Amino acid sequence: MTDAAPGGPFGVRLRSAVAERGNLCVGIDPHPALLESWGLGVSAAGVSEFARRAMAAFGDLVPAVKPQVAFFEEYGSAGLAVLEDLLGEISTAGALSVADAKRGDIGSTMAGYARAWLADDAPLACDALTVSPYLGVGSLDAAFEAAADSGRGVFVLARTSNPEAGGLQNAVGERGTVAQSVVDEVRRRNDAVSEGGVGSFGVVVGATVADPPRLDALRGPVLMPGVGEQGGSLADVRRIAGSALPDTLVNISRHVLRAGPDVETMRSVVAELSHRYRFVDAS
């Protein structure tokens, strides 16, 4: 569990972390095939050891660590206990935690998700949470409000790389594509609460999409998966992020984790990637 951070809102804390450590975000994704390749049991105990080695490899090198929640949930309460401990370890390492849970619902159910992940006293409180807007961006208001109240952040899915996404996210309405309308709605919420500074509400845009939404007016962070083994390049990151590049977290997980289980080998890979994906000079 992470406590309310003394460094201000998530957007401000993220800028500070990026200035110190670069723009690389690494995921902790202990799916069964990786557990087996690392010689670990496909169990909560295996996930715990996987997370321990991953944190030893890069917890102090990157600005943000992104646990994929599904790979902890599948072991029930034991897996969630590992996740709870991991969120605290990420904070101790000086990184920000991005819980990749992709929550999205309406009314009191969304409020429950917001309390579970974004409230100061929640066992699973993270620094930022991924959320899905496809019941309407307004359905996420409980998450926006909880994040603003506790100084945390949200990353809203806007334009994702999976092949099934294009038909929905590129559908055109009165305000352009669905993906662009999501970005615009997040921008509007940043305008309302950020008082002219960087916002804490961001979007997720895949690095392999040929038709990304415009991000220049977002005034918030971008989480960009799909780089490396999934096909996205440094040139793609620059093309898609545009003027939002300094506030973009480049998420690379598979390339790093497949270098395991040796901690020093993973650490070397992350050090090289951190140097490559640094878009802000250290202050």
C-alpha positions as CSV (number, residue, x, y, z in Angstrom):
1,M,0.0,0.0,0.0
2,T,1.2,3.5,-0.8
3,D,0.3,6.4,1.4
4,A,-0.6,9.9,0.2
5,A,2.5,11.3,-1.3
6,P,4.0,14.5,0.1
7,G,5.3,15.6,-3.3
8,G,1.9,16.9,-4.5
9,P,-0.4,15.7,-7.3
10,F,0.5,12.7,-9.4
11,G,1.3,14.8,-12.5
12,V,3.8,16.9,-10.5
13,R,5.4,13.8,-8.9
14,L,5.7,12.1,-12.3
15,R,7.5,15.0,-13.8
16,S,10.0,15.0,-11.0
17,A,10.5,11.2,-11.3
18,V,11.0,11.5,-15.1
19,A,13.5,14.3,-14.7
20,E,15.5,12.1,-12.4
21,R,15.1,8.7,-14.0
22,G,14.0,9.1,-17.6
23,N,10.8,8.1,-19.3
24,L,10.9,4.3,-19.1
25,C,8.1,2.4,-17.3
26,V,8.7,-1.3,-16.8
27,G,5.8,-3.7,-16.1
28,I,5.8,-6.6,-13.7
29,D,3.8,-9.2,-15.6
30,P,4.3,-12.6,-14.0
31,H,2.3,-14.7,-16.5
32,P,2.7,-18.5,-16.2
33,A,5.1,-18.9,-19.1
34,L,7.5,-16.4,-17.6
35,L,7.2,-18.0,-14.2
36,E,8.2,-21.3,-15.7
37,S,11.0,-19.9,-17.8
38,W,12.4,-18.3,-14.6
39,G,12.2,-21.7,-12.9
40,L,9.5,-20.5,-10.5
41,G,6.3,-22.2,-9.5
42,V,3.1,-21.1,-11.2
43,S,1.7,-20.0,-7.8
44,A,1.5,-17.0,-5.5
45,A,4.9,-17.9,-4.1
46,G,6.3,-17.9,-7.6
47,V,4.8,-14.5,-8.3
48,S,6.2,-13.2,-5.0
49,E,9.7,-14.3,-6.0
50,F,9.3,-13.0,-9.5
51,A,8.3,-9.5,-8.2
52,R,11.2,-9.5,-5.7
53,R,13.7,-10.1,-8.5
54,A,12.1,-7.6,-10.8
55,M,12.2,-4.9,-8.2
56,A,15.8,-5.7,-7.4
57,A,16.6,-5.3,-11.1
58,F,14.9,-2.0,-11.8
59,G,12.9,-0.6,-8.9
60,D,15.5,2.1,-8.3
61,L,16.2,2.8,-12.0
62,V,12.8,3.8,-13.5
63,P,10.3,6.5,-12.6
64,A,7.3,4.1,-12.7
65,V,6.6,0.4,-12.3
66,K,3.4,-1.1,-13.8
67,P,2.1,-4.3,-12.2
68,Q,-0.3,-6.1,-14.4
69,V,-3.1,-6.8,-11.9
70,A,-4.6,-9.9,-13.7
71,F,-1.5,-12.0,-13.0
72,F,-1.8,-11.4,-9.3
73,E,-5.6,-11.7,-9.1
74,E,-5.6,-15.2,-10.6
75,Y,-4.1,-16.6,-7.3
76,G,-6.9,-15.1,-5.2
77,S,-6.2,-13.6,-1.9
78,A,-2.6,-14.9,-1.8
79,G,-1.9,-13.1,-5.1
80,L,-3.5,-9.9,-4.0
81,A,-1.4,-10.0,-0.8
82,V,1.7,-10.2,-3.0
83,L,0.4,-7.2,-5.0
84,E,-0.3,-5.2,-1.9
85,D,3.3,-5.8,-0.7
86,L,4.7,-5.0,-4.1
87,L,2.9,-1.6,-4.3
88,G,4.6,-0.7,-1.0
89,E,8.0,-1.9,-2.3
90,I,7.6,0.3,-5.4
91,S,7.1,3.3,-3.3
92,T,10.1,2.4,-1.1
93,A,12.3,2.2,-4.2
94,G,11.4,5.8,-5.1
95,A,9.3,4.8,-8.1
96,L,5.6,5.5,-8.9
97,S,3.2,2.6,-9.1
98,V,0.8,2.3,-12.0
99,A,-1.7,-0.5,-11.3
100,D,-2.8,-1.9,-14.7
101,A,-6.3,-3.0,-13.8
102,K,-8.3,-1.3,-16.6
103,R,-11.3,-0.8,-14.3
104,G,-14.4,0.7,-15.7
105,D,-18.1,0.6,-14.5
106,I,-20.9,2.9,-13.6
107,G,-22.3,4.6,-10.4
108,S,-21.6,3.0,-7.1
109,T,-19.6,0.2,-8.6
110,M,-17.1,2.6,-10.1
111,A,-17.0,4.4,-6.8
112,G,-16.0,1.1,-5.2
113,Y,-13.2,0.6,-7.6
114,A,-12.0,4.2,-7.0
115,R,-12.0,3.6,-3.2
116,A,-10.1,0.3,-3.7
117,W,-7.3,1.7,-5.7
118,L,-7.2,5.5,-5.2
119,A,-8.1,6.1,-1.5
120,D,-5.3,6.9,1.0
121,D,-6.3,4.1,3.4
122,A,-6.9,1.4,0.7
123,P,-4.7,-1.7,1.0
124,L,-4.2,-1.6,-2.8
125,A,-3.7,2.1,-3.1
126,C,-1.5,2.9,-6.1
127,D,-0.1,6.1,-7.5
128,A,-2.1,5.7,-10.7
129,L,-4.7,3.4,-12.1
130,T,-5.5,2.4,-15.7
131,V,-9.2,2.7,-16.4
132,S,-11.5,1.9,-19.4
133,P,-13.9,4.7,-20.7
134,Y,-16.0,2.5,-22.9
135,L,-19.1,2.9,-20.8
136,G,-18.6,6.7,-21.3
137,V,-15.8,8.9,-19.9
138,G,-18.4,10.4,-17.5
139,S,-18.8,6.9,-15.9
140,L,-15.3,7.3,-14.6
141,D,-16.0,10.5,-12.6
142,A,-15.7,8.7,-9.3
143,A,-12.1,7.7,-10.2
144,F,-11.2,11.2,-11.4
145,E,-12.6,12.7,-8.2
146,A,-10.9,10.2,-5.9
147,A,-7.6,10.7,-7.7
148,A,-7.8,14.4,-7.4
149,D,-8.7,14.2,-3.7
150,S,-5.8,11.9,-2.9
151,G,-3.1,13.3,-5.2
152,R,-3.2,10.2,-7.4
153,G,-3.6,9.7,-11.2
154,V,-5.5,7.8,-13.8
155,F,-4.6,6.7,-17.2
156,V,-7.7,6.3,-19.5
157,L,-7.5,3.9,-22.4
158,A,-7.8,6.0,-25.6
159,R,-6.2,4.3,-28.6
160,T,-4.9,0.8,-28.0
161,S,-2.8,-1.4,-30.3
162,N,-4.8,-4.6,-30.2
163,P,-6.3,-5.4,-33.6
164,E,-9.9,-5.5,-32.3
165,A,-9.7,-1.8,-31.1
166,G,-9.7,0.1,-34.3
167,G,-13.3,-0.4,-35.3
168,L,-14.5,1.1,-32.0
169,Q,-11.8,3.6,-31.1
170,N,-11.7,5.0,-34.7
171,A,-15.4,5.3,-35.1
172,V,-16.3,8.9,-36.0
173,G,-18.9,11.0,-34.3
174,E,-19.7,14.7,-34.0
175,R,-16.4,15.4,-32.2
176,G,-14.1,13.3,-34.3
177,T,-13.0,9.8,-33.5
178,V,-14.0,8.1,-30.2
179,A,-10.3,8.0,-29.3
180,Q,-10.0,11.7,-29.8
181,S,-13.1,12.4,-27.8
182,V,-11.6,10.4,-24.9
183,V,-8.4,12.5,-25.0
184,D,-10.5,15.7,-25.2
185,E,-12.6,14.7,-22.2
186,V,-9.5,13.9,-20.2
187,R,-8.0,17.2,-21.2
188,R,-11.1,19.0,-20.0
189,R,-10.8,17.4,-16.6
190,N,-7.2,18.4,-16.4
191,D,-8.1,22.0,-17.2
192,A,-10.6,21.9,-14.4
193,V,-8.3,20.8,-11.6
194,S,-4.7,21.4,-12.6
195,E,-4.8,25.3,-12.2
196,G,-2.5,25.8,-15.2
197,G,0.1,23.2,-14.3
198,V,0.6,19.6,-15.4
199,G,-2.5,17.5,-14.9
200,S,-2.7,14.1,-13.2
201,F,-5.1,12.6,-15.7
202,G,-3.5,10.8,-18.6
203,V,-4.3,8.5,-21.5
204,V,-3.0,5.2,-22.9
205,V,-2.0,5.2,-26.5
206,G,-0.3,2.3,-28.2
207,A,3.1,2.9,-29.9
208,T,2.2,0.8,-32.9
209,V,-1.0,2.7,-34.0
210,A,-0.9,4.5,-37.3
211,D,-3.7,6.8,-36.6
212,P,-3.3,8.1,-33.0
213,P,-5.4,10.9,-31.5
214,R,-3.8,14.3,-31.1
215,L,-2.1,14.7,-27.7
216,D,-0.7,18.2,-27.9
217,A,-3.4,19.8,-25.7
218,L,-3.7,17.0,-23.1
219,R,-1.7,18.7,-20.4
220,G,-1.3,15.4,-18.7
221,P,0.8,12.2,-18.9
222,V,0.7,9.6,-21.6
223,L,1.3,5.9,-21.0
224,M,2.6,4.3,-24.2
225,P,2.9,0.5,-24.4
226,G,3.8,-1.5,-27.4
227,V,7.5,-0.5,-27.7
228,G,10.2,-3.2,-28.4
229,E,9.1,-6.7,-29.1
230,Q,5.6,-5.6,-29.9
231,G,6.9,-3.5,-32.8
232,G,6.9,0.1,-31.6
233,S,10.1,2.2,-32.0
234,L,11.6,5.3,-30.7
235,A,10.5,7.1,-33.9
236,D,6.9,5.9,-33.2
237,V,7.0,7.3,-29.7
238,R,8.1,10.7,-31.0
239,R,5.6,10.6,-33.8
240,I,2.6,9.8,-31.6
241,A,3.5,11.8,-28.5
242,G,4.5,15.0,-30.2
243,S,4.7,17.9,-27.8
244,A,3.5,15.5,-25.0
245,L,6.8,13.6,-25.2
246,P,8.3,14.9,-21.9
247,D,5.3,13.6,-20.0
248,T,5.2,10.3,-21.8
249,L,6.0,7.0,-20.1
250,V,7.3,4.4,-22.5
251,N,6.2,1.1,-21.2
252,I,8.5,-1.9,-22.0
253,S,7.9,-5.1,-20.2
254,R,8.4,-8.2,-22.2
255,H,11.9,-7.3,-23.5
256,V,13.1,-6.7,-19.9
257,L,11.4,-9.6,-18.2
258,R,12.6,-12.1,-20.8
259,A,16.2,-11.1,-19.9
260,G,15.5,-12.7,-16.4
261,P,15.7,-14.4,-14.1
262,D,19.2,-13.0,-13.6
263,V,18.9,-9.7,-11.8
264,E,22.1,-8.1,-13.1
265,T,21.2,-9.0,-16.7
266,M,17.8,-7.4,-16.4
267,R,19.4,-4.4,-14.7
268,S,21.8,-3.9,-17.6
269,V,18.9,-4.0,-20.1
270,V,16.9,-1.5,-18.2
271,A,19.9,0.8,-17.8
272,E,20.4,0.9,-21.6
273,L,16.7,1.4,-22.2
274,S,16.5,4.2,-19.6
275,H,19.3,6.0,-21.4
276,R,17.6,5.6,-24.8
277,Y,14.1,6.7,-23.6
278,R,15.0,9.9,-21.7
279,F,13.3,12.9,-23.1
280,V,13.9,15.4,-20.3
281,D,17.3,16.5,-19.0
282,A,17.9,15.8,-15.3
283,S,17.7,19.1,-13.4
